[in-house]
Amino acid sequence: MKCPRCQRPVDHEAASCYSCGYSEVEAAITCGANQVMLNRIHDAAHCLRKQERDELSETLDFLEAKFPQMLFCAYLGTLPAKLKISELGFWLLNHGQVRGAEFARPNENGVLVVMDLNTKQIGISLGYFSETLLTEEDAYRALNAARPNLVNAEYGEAIERIFLKLGKVLDKQGRKLRKLTREQIHATLTGQYKNVLDLPAHLSPGQFLKQPPAPAERLGEHLKTA
């Protein structure tokens, strides 16, 4: 695993990052210790048109029907200058509650796409269980597949493509798991991801827009939009 802040490797048993000291406690100091309510498509930046939201919702409905144990969600906002989207993704997976999410879809099963309109970057954060099914390489390929849409400011289409790309990986993983015994599946999917820092490195194809960034907002301002 890698630290969400400095991206250096961290042992699974460590309570905090060896290099920078980052931990869930540090994340709570920066972003708050409270729980926040999120929409499945949380557009705090107000950059999606209604048609884009509707089409993206249909895609998430399709994926949730196909993978009933997984939680798919997206956060689009304008982050404060000192907050990395990997840190926000980590915090949201620990402190966010998605409206309408069933008990069978806990945050540890989450696949969260985070877009920052200030830095013009997009990333993927994975819950502990999701990490057993999706690799960093899978996430990079999904992000790169959406680059043409991001360049053209087609944010809804970009996020939709990312989720569909990851859905194909999950489908492939499902076929592999069906060939294993119950004991083999249990050994594969449990006991590997116990630490609160156990999230992948921030994934971003870099700046996908050419216009200058918008002014920064405080985190609380773009989290209070329901």
PyMOL commands that set and color helices and strands:
alter all, ss='L'
color gray80, all
select helices_A, chain A and resi 24-31+50-66+85-95+107-109+130-132+136-145+147-151+155-177+182-189+219-223
alter helices_A, ss='H'
color red, helices_A
select strands_A, chain A and resi 36-38+41-43+71-77+96-98+110-116+121-126
alter strands_A, ss='S'
color yellow, strands_A
deselect
rebuild
show_as cartoon
